[in-house]
Amino acid sequence: MSEPAPNEPPPGAMLLVQFAAGCLIVVGLLEVGLQLARHLLPQHRTPVEIFPLVLDSIPIAVGLVMLIKAKAIANWIAEKLDL
């Protein structure tokens, strides 16, 4: 197995960052979906509130930022853990 380039993060750190970002995105999508389903069900027909939807979508935004900056975050984690 070849050594990664000097500026490349270890594969384990990269996998950890990608997994955490994926989990945040899935949790955010579930929260937003449940919030929308609660408002759209015929038994509980209420107006959709924007503020709770925005709050529930914060993990989606954080997960996307983590995926975009995955290499830098993985390098930071590797540096902190001396990998």
Secondary structure by P-SEA (a helix, b strand, c coil): ccccccccccaaaaaaaaaaaaaaaaaaaaaaaaaaaaaacccccccccaaaaaaaaaaaaaaaaaaaaaaaaaaaaaaaacc
